[in-house]
Amino acid sequence: QLAEKSTYLEVAYLLIYGELPSKQQYNYFSHEVMHHTFVHFNVAELMRKFNYDAHPMGMFISGISAMSTFHPDANPALAMKELGTNKYIDSWVKHQHWLQSHIVIALVGTSYNVPQNKLSYTENFLYMLDQLSEKNYKPNPKLARALDVLFILHAAAMRHIGSSLVDPYSAISGAAAALYGPLHGGANEAVLRMLEQIGSLDKIPTFLQEVKERKRKLFGFGHRIYKNYDPRAKIIRKIAYEVFDVCGREPLIDVAIGLEKAALEDDYFIKRKLYPNVDFYSGLIYKAMGFPTDMFPVLFAIPRIAGWLAHWKESLEDKESKIWRPRQVYVGPSVRSYVPLDLRETDNNIIVAKVQHPFSKRSSVATFDDDGNIQSKL
């Protein structure tokens, strides 16, 4: 329903504040976001210093991290040091939630061109990317709407870093770095490269066979939550054709549809509940719109800012909040004694060492296998 009827800024408000905004609240929130879109001159200069072939995601992470030095007022540690009492800290928290939510969402979509705050969020984003010398240039409304839908479907959250009470810029840069890999935020980039490698419909059977033999990886299928067809994928597939009407048909869509059809008719993938997810078609839309493939993870990160800010806000508001840590299950070797370097010898891939028993003064000689397990005692 949000993808069909809402806008990205409205969904961002929902994520951060917990409810959809009233008309007055939305107008105010939208105004504040669109009037914080100018980045500091030195941040823009920093971005220009990157090498010509720098990956956009690396530039994005570095730029967001650098912004923390231009907004020291957003750092809870500094605020606690300067404000001192809980009364003032609580006031600071409320103010920073309000202020940083506007600033961060605004800044992450800013490019080199001067932003136009009279446009919508996604219109302004496309304007800054595409405006050249036209005085009255305005992005195609269908493409702006398609980007709005994609941003809504990509909005998500960060928790572990924010729970340390770090400033939002540092937390977001860390979350963006975690998003960088092909198994997460780089997944739509990986899907596109996979489709390019397949190249044509006649090569799909061979590719799927190699997937089943674990020689190749199938990107864009499967999800930890959705154990049937990802509902977001259906929405994005529909949006893809609307974009093609404007930008021209992307040839790889035929490979994507053929791959989806073949996989959904194969018992191997059916039994494993591997269905197309949100990443499978989104890359084709971005490619059709003219975005370089390396830009895809950035387009994934920008809408996630709203969810990340929601978790940053949640961590600061909860006075009983503790640092979040991932659950860890140790599966390594059991207790072992350290073997001094001069007592270690290698013989036929078996380590032979004189070791001291960990619980007594009795000395012994033991042999260990490659995994460090004792094979025998002498």
N, C-alpha and C positions, 0 to 999 in steps of 0.2 A: 504493500500500500504506500509506503514511504517513497519507493522508487517510482511509482506511477504518479503520485500526487504532490510530493514534497520537493524541497530544494536542499542542496547540501548544507547551507547555512542554518536552515531550520532543523535539520537532523543534528548538526553540530550543537545547537542550543539544547536539543533534547538530551544528547549524551552528557553534556556538561551539567545541566541544571535539573535533569530528571523528568521534565514535562515539555510538551510542545509549547512554544511561546504564543501569547496573545498577539493580535495585530500590532499593538503598541510596543510590546516587548520585542517582537521581531524587527520592527522598523528601527528601534533603538539599537539592537544588537547588530543588525546589518550595517547601520550607519557607523557605529564604532569600529567595526572590522574594516570597512572600506575606507575609513579615514586614518587607518594606521598602516597603510600599505607601503609607505616610503621607508627604504632601508637606509641606514647610516652610510655616508659616503665612503668611509673606510672599509665597511663590509663589502661594498660593491668593488672597491679597489682590490681587496683580498681575492675576490672571485675571479677578477681579471688576471691575477698572477698565476693561475693554474696553467699547466701545460696545455697546448692546443688539443691533445687527444685524451685529456683527463676524463675519467668516467664520471658522468653527471651525478651518480649516487655518492661517490667519494667527495665531490664538490659540495653536494647538498649537506652531507654529514658535517663536513668541516665548517661550512657557512653557519649552520644552526649552532654548532658548538661555539663558534666565535661570537655569536650574538649574546651569549651569556656574559661576556666581558663588557658589553655595551648596555646591559640591563642589570647592574649589580643589585638594584632594588628588589629584584625577583628572587634573590638568594636567601632562603630561610635562615641559614647559619649567620649571615651578616645581620639580618633583621633581629635575631635573638640577641646578638651581641650588643647591638645599638639600642634596642628598645627596652630590653631588660625584663619588664614585668609581663605577666600573662595577659593582663588587660590590654596592653598596647599590641602584644603579639597577635591576639585574637582579632583585633581591629585590622592589623596588617594583613593577616591571612585572608579576611573577607575582601579587602581592597585588591589584593594581588590576584585572587581568583578572578575577580571581575576584569581587572586590567589586562592580565597576561593572556586570558582567554581570547581577548580581542586582538592583542598585538601579535601573538604567535600565529594564529590562524591567518592573519593578514600578511605577515612577512614571508611565510613559507611559499606563497604563490607569487612573489614578486620577482620580476626579471629585470633586464637592463633598460627596457623602455619605461617611460614614465607612466605609472598606473593611472587609470581613469576610474575615480570612485563613483561615477554616475552609472557605471555598468554593473551587472550582477557579478558575483564572485567568479564564476567560470567564464563569463564573457570577458572580464578583466584579465584573467589568466591567459586566455587565447589571444587577446589584444596585445599583451606585452610580448608574446612569442612571435606574432605574425605582422604587427604593424611596421611598415617601412616608411614611406614618405606621404602616404595618403592622409589628408587632413581629417577627413570624416570617416576613417576606416572603422568598421564594426564587424565583429565575427559573425559567421553564419549562426542564426539562432538554433537550428537543428543540431549543430555540432556542440554548441554551448549546453544544450539540454542533454545531449548524449553524455557529455563529460560530467554534468551534474549527477546523472543516474549512476555512472561508474564510480564517482566519488562517494555517493551514498552507500553503494554496495561494498566499497572497500574500507569504509570507516570501521576502525577497531581500536584496541586498547593496549596499554603498557602498565605493568604493575611493579615488578621487582625493583627497577631503578628508582621509580618515584617514591617507593616506600622508604628510601634512605633520606628523604627530605631534601634532596638536591634541588637546585633551581630547574625550572621547566626546560630551559634550553639544553642543559647538559643531559637531562633525562631523555629528551626527545632525540638528541644526537646518538645516544647509546641505543635507544630503541630502533632508530633508523639503521644503525650499523647491524643490529640483529636481523633486521628485515632484508638486508642486502643479499643474502645467499639464495641460490637457485631453489632450495627446498622451502623457501618462505616467500619473501617479497619479490625475489627474482624469478618466481615461478612462471609468470606470464611471458617474461623474456625467454625463459627456457622452452616454453611451449612453442613460441614462434620459431626459434632456432630448430626445434625438433621437426616442425612442419616443413621448414625450408630444406632440411636434410632428407625428408621423405620425398618431397618434390612433386610427386604425381600419384594418381590413384592406383596405378598398377603396382606400385611398390609397397602399398599398405600391408598386404598379406605377409610379405617377407619381414617387414618391420615388426608386426605383431608377433610373429613366430620368434623373432630374436628377443622380444620382450619376455615372452614365456620361457625362453631358455636363459633368461637373465643376462643376456648379452647387451641389451639396450634398456634404457629407462623410459617409461611412459609418463610424461609430464602432463599436468592438467586433469588428471583423473584421480578420484578418491578424495575423501575428506574425513577428518576425525569425528565430526559431528553428523554430517549428512551421509547416511548409509544408503540413500537412494539418490535420485537425480537432484543435484544441488539446485534449489529454486532460483538462486541468483543467476545460474548459467542460462536458464530459460529467458530471463529478462534481458540479459546481455546479448543473447543470440538474436532476439527481436531488435534490439537497438543497433546491432551490427548492420542489418539491412537498411535501416533508416540512414545510417552514416554512409553506406555504399551509394544510396540515392544521390547524395551530395558530392561525395569524393570519388565515386567510381568503384566498381566491384573489385575487391581484393582477391586475386587469383587463388590464394592459399585457403580461402573459405571452402572451396570444393574438396581440398585434401582434408580439412578439419571435419567437414560433414561426413566424408567417406570413412575417416578414421573412427569417428564416433559411432556410425552405423555398424561398422565391422566389429568394434569392441563390444557393443551392446548385444550383438548376436552370438558372441563367443562365450561358451560355458566357463572358460577359464576366468574371464573378467566378471561374469555374472555371479559366480560363486563367491568371489572376493569383494562383491559390492563396489566395483570400481566404475563410477559414473563421472561424466564431465563435471568439473567444479567451476568456480567463478573465474579462474585463471585461463580456462581453455579458449574462450572467445575474446576476452578483453584485449589481448595482445594484437589480434587481428584488427580490432577497432582502432587502437592507437596507431598501428602501422598505416591503415587507410587514411587516417587524419594527418599523416605526415610526421609523426613523432619518430625519431631514431630509436632503434631497439634498445640502446643503452639507457634511454630515458625512462623506460618502463618502470623500474623500481622507484624512481622519484615520483612518478604519477601514482604509485601505490602508497608512498609514504605521506604525501600531502594530505589526502583525506583522512588518514589515520591520526593526524594531529589532534582532531577533536576527541577521539576516544582516549588518546594518551593524556590529554589535558584533564579529562574526566577522572582518570586514575590518579593523576598528580593532585588534583583538587581533593579527592577522596582521602588520600594519605595525609594531607595537611589538616583536614577537618576532624579526623578521628583522633581524639586525644589519647586513646589507648592503642593506637596503631603501632605495630612492630614491623621491623624490616622483614620483607617477604623473602623467603629462600626456597629454591626448588627442592623438591623431595629427592633425597639421595639414597641410593641403595648400593652399598659396597659389594663388589663381586670379585675383588682381587684375591691374592694369596692370603693365607692366615698369617699369624705372627711369625716373623723371621728375625734372626739376629743379624746384625751388620757384620760383614766379612771384610776385614782390612784388605786393602789392595794387594799388599805383598804376600798375602796368604791365598790369593785366588790364582788357580791355574786352570787352563783349558786343555782338555784331553778328549779328542773325538767328540767335540760338541757337548761334553759333559763337564760341568764345573766341579772341580775337586778342591775342597777347602778344609782347613783346620778351624773348627769353630768352638767357641765357648758355649756350653749349655746355658740357656737364659736363666735357669732357676737353680743352678748349683755350680760349684767350682770344678766339677768333673769335666775334663777336656775330652774331646772326641774328634774323630775325623768323619766327615759325611760327604756324600756325593749328591749333587743337585742336578735336576734336568733344566732345560731351557726356561721353564716357567718358574724356577726357583723352588720347586718341590723336592723334599729330601727323597732320594731313591734308596739309599742304604747307609747304614752307620757301621764304622769299623772300630 
